Amino acid sequence: MPFQTSFAPSTLAALHRIGIRSRQDLQAAGAVYTFLLLKAAGCTFTRSILWQLTAETDGIAASSLTQSDKQRLLDEVRRHPPVALPPDTAEAARHMHHALEQAAAAAAAGEIPVGAVVVKNGRIIAAAHNQSITRRDISAHAEIRALAAAGAELGNYRLDGCDVYITLEPCAMCSSALIQARVRRVIYGAAEPKTGAAGSVINLFAEGRLNRHTAVFGGIEAETCRRQLQDFFRNRRPETR
């Protein structure tokens, strides 16, 4: 279904760059998310683009939006969880495979197989796996250890501009640490329906009462990550992570 709105050529080109090529694409993403994604892509569009996107989504004229409608949209923008461009598919798969290698090392040591790597400017600067059992330390999750190693590498506990790849959706403890570290993106593999704090049980990254800096992408190499965990538990008595 083509766009009904006559977007300016520059707007249309920007929409195409982020994968929005039709009204159907826009409706699936939502006007507010699309607007924020354009901002994340470096576009400097004004609020009028938000009005146009909303009108196109709803099949109405932008001129019919009231001041109350516009204020509601601006409030949605303010409350929306952080938005970033998704990682390149091939790059994401490559980094997740390194995280899977870390998870395999955890399994070999009798630890629940979760691995994490921290990426800065396309380069892995830190990698770690679960060691809670070995260290007798509940905080020795893969994510916490990877953040600590990255902080030592960069000389700063704030990991601005860094991405963290994790084979399993982070728990509340690790999600909080990732938020505090101000990483740019968290990319995880398998969802964790029992303890996942990036959307499965709760989404701390979308909690408006916390500082929000991190965009989250799940499901990267999800089946491989899930199978690795299933194979581990198939052969061992379930243990507490």
C-alpha positions in Angstrom: 0.0 0.0 0.0 1.8 3.2 -1.1 1.9 6.4 1.0 -1.1 8.7 0.7 0.8 11.7 2.1 2.9 13.7 -0.3 6.2 13.5 1.7 9.0 15.8 0.6 11.7 13.9 -1.4 14.2 14.2 1.5 11.7 12.7 4.0 10.7 9.9 1.6 14.4 9.0 1.1 15.0 9.0 4.9 12.0 6.7 5.4 13.3 4.3 2.8 16.7 4.3 4.5 15.2 3.0 7.7 13.1 0.4 5.9 9.7 2.3 5.9 8.6 2.1 2.3 4.8 1.9 2.5 1.9 2.9 4.6 1.7 -0.7 5.8 5.3 -0.5 7.0 4.6 2.8 8.8 1.5 1.4 10.5 3.4 -1.6 11.7 6.2 0.5 13.2 4.0 3.4 14.5 4.3 7.1 13.8 6.1 7.9 17.1 8.6 5.1 16.8 9.3 5.9 13.1 9.9 9.6 14.1 12.4 8.6 16.8 14.1 6.2 14.4 14.5 9.0 11.9 16.1 11.1 14.7 18.4 8.1 15.7 19.5 8.0 12.0 20.7 11.5 12.3 17.8 13.3 10.6 16.9 16.8 11.9 13.2 16.8 11.0 10.9 19.1 12.9 7.7 18.2 14.7 5.7 18.7 11.5 7.1 15.4 10.2 5.6 13.7 13.3 2.2 15.2 12.4 2.6 14.0 8.8 3.6 10.5 9.9 0.6 10.3 12.3 -1.8 11.5 9.6 -0.4 8.9 7.2 -0.7 6.1 9.8 -4.3 7.1 10.7 -5.4 7.9 7.1 -6.4 11.5 7.9 -5.2 14.9 6.9 -2.4 16.4 9.0 -4.4 19.6 9.3 -7.1 17.8 11.2 -4.8 17.1 14.1 -5.8 19.3 17.1 -3.5 20.9 19.6 -4.5 18.2 22.0 -3.6 15.5 19.5 -0.2 17.1 19.0 0.5 17.4 22.7 -0.4 13.7 23.1 2.1 12.8 20.5 4.8 14.9 22.0 4.1 13.2 25.4 4.4 9.8 23.7 7.8 10.9 22.2 9.0 12.0 25.7 7.8 8.7 27.4 9.0 6.4 24.6 11.9 4.0 25.4 15.2 4.8 23.8 15.4 4.1 20.0 18.4 3.3 18.0 19.0 1.9 14.6 19.2 -1.9 14.6 22.7 -3.5 14.2 23.7 -4.7 10.8 22.4 -8.3 10.4 25.8 -9.9 9.5 27.7 -7.9 12.1 25.1 -8.9 14.8 25.4 -12.6 13.9 29.2 -12.4 14.0 29.3 -10.8 17.5 26.6 -13.1 18.8 28.6 -16.1 17.7 31.5 -14.8 19.8 29.1 -14.5 22.8 28.0 -18.1 22.1 31.6 -19.2 22.3 31.8 -17.6 25.7 28.6 -19.4 26.7 30.1 -22.7 25.6 33.1 -22.0 27.9 30.7 -21.5 30.7 28.9 -24.9 30.0 32.3 -26.7 29.9 33.0 -25.3 33.4 29.6 -26.5 34.7 28.2 -23.0 34.6 24.8 -22.1 33.0 25.8 -21.2 29.5 25.4 -17.5 29.1 28.0 -15.4 27.3 28.4 -11.7 26.6 30.7 -9.5 24.5 31.0 -5.7 24.5 31.5 -4.0 21.2 32.9 -0.5 20.5 33.2 0.9 17.0 32.7 -2.6 15.6 35.5 -4.2 17.7 35.0 -6.5 20.6 36.7 -4.9 23.6 35.6 -7.4 26.3 34.1 -10.9 26.5 32.9 -12.9 29.5 30.7 -15.8 30.6 28.9 -16.9 33.7 31.1 -17.7 36.7 28.8 -17.5 39.6 29.3 -21.1 40.7 33.0 -21.1 40.2 33.5 -17.8 42.0 30.7 -18.4 44.5 29.5 -14.9 43.6 25.9 -14.2 42.5 27.1 -11.1 40.7 29.4 -13.0 38.4 27.0 -13.1 35.5 28.4 -12.8 32.0 27.0 -9.3 31.6 28.4 -7.9 34.8 31.9 -9.4 34.1 31.9 -8.1 30.6 30.9 -4.6 31.7 33.7 -4.6 34.3 36.3 -5.8 31.7 35.1 -3.1 29.2 35.3 -0.4 31.9 38.9 -1.5 32.6 39.7 -1.4 28.9 38.2 2.1 28.3 39.2 3.5 31.7 35.6 4.5 32.4 32.6 2.7 33.9 30.3 4.6 31.5 30.4 2.7 28.3 28.9 5.4 26.0 28.7 4.2 22.4 29.1 0.5 23.3 26.9 -2.4 22.3 26.5 -5.5 24.5 25.7 -8.8 22.9 24.3 -11.5 25.3 23.1 -15.0 24.5 20.2 -14.8 27.0 17.9 -11.9 27.9 19.4 -10.2 30.9 17.9 -10.5 34.4 17.0 -7.5 36.6 20.4 -7.3 38.1 22.2 -7.3 34.8 19.7 -5.0 33.1 20.2 -2.4 35.9 24.0 -2.6 35.4 23.6 -2.2 31.7 21.4 0.8 32.2 23.9 2.3 34.7 26.8 1.8 32.2 24.8 3.8 29.6 25.5 1.3 26.8 24.0 2.3 23.5 22.4 -1.0 22.6 21.7 -4.3 24.2 21.3 -7.2 21.7 20.3 -10.5 23.2 19.6 -13.9 21.7 17.1 -16.1 23.5 14.2 -14.7 25.6 14.1 -15.6 29.3 10.4 -16.0 30.2 11.0 -16.5 33.9 13.5 -13.7 34.8 14.0 -11.6 31.7 14.0 -7.9 32.5 14.2 -6.6 28.9 10.6 -7.4 28.1 9.7 -10.9 29.1 8.8 -10.3 32.7 9.5 -6.6 33.0 11.2 -4.1 30.8 13.5 -2.0 32.9 15.0 -0.4 29.8 11.5 1.2 29.2 11.0 2.3 32.8 10.4 6.0 32.6 11.4 6.5 36.3 14.9 5.3 35.5 17.6 7.0 33.4 17.0 5.7 29.9 19.9 5.5 27.4 19.8 2.0 26.0 17.9 0.6 23.1 17.1 -3.2 23.2 17.0 -5.7 20.3 16.1 -9.3 21.0 16.0 -12.5 19.0 19.4 -12.3 17.4 20.5 -15.9 16.6 17.7 -16.8 19.1 17.3 -20.5 18.1 21.0 -21.2 18.4 21.1 -19.5 21.8 18.0 -21.4 23.0 19.3 -24.7 21.8 22.6 -24.2 23.6 20.7 -23.7 26.9 18.3 -26.6 26.2 21.2 -29.0 25.5 22.9 -28.0 28.8 19.8 -28.6 30.9 19.0 -31.8 29.1 22.1 -33.3 30.5 22.2 -31.7 33.9 20.0 -31.1 36.9 18.6 -27.5 36.8 20.7 -25.2 38.9 20.1 -21.6 40.0 21.9 -19.2 37.7 
